[in-house]
Amino acid sequence: MSKMNKIGLGGGCHWCTEAVFQSVEGVLKVEQGYIASEAPADTFSEAVIVHYLPKMTNLERLLEVHLHTHNSTSNHSFRDKYRSAVYFFSSEDEVEIRKILKKLQQQFKELLVTQVLAFNEFKASREQIQDYYRKNPDAPFCRRYIEPKLEVLDKISRKGRN
């Protein structure tokens, strides 16, 4: 079995983030819930843990998808609940994430507000709301918020094949 890596991602609603990353080739599992880091980011914020096979998808692609499927350049008033962040599990990951974000910044006119934070603690969402999009694809929330993000993912995927 190939080595599996993991990364924590926070942006907008964790239902949206979960649905996007469940659709990425090479992602084997997405845990939806809340992640806390160290102070001052030690409060829980909606996020997911993405388990992926680096032979099938790389960290740069995952971060590119992440930055383009949530509002990664806006410090809006809900940033405590929806922290724009990448949570690392090792110091090697932290170095690589910072390098990749610097490179990906070129794809955006505004400055990225996405934080690079140490993973500290995870609380899973309650069972009823896990796999939200897969269970409720026709729900108004899914049509309004998740489907446009899946369209962005599709564009990124097509761009990567060219």
Protein Blocks (a to p, Z undefined) as FASTA:
>chain_A
ZZdddddddfbdfklmmmmmmmpghiabdcddddddddfklbccddddddddfklocfkl
mmmmmmmmccfkbccfklmmmccddddfbfklmmmmmmmmmmmmmmpfbdcfbdcdddfb
dcdddfklgoklmmmmmgmklmmmmmmmmmmmmmmmmmmmZZ
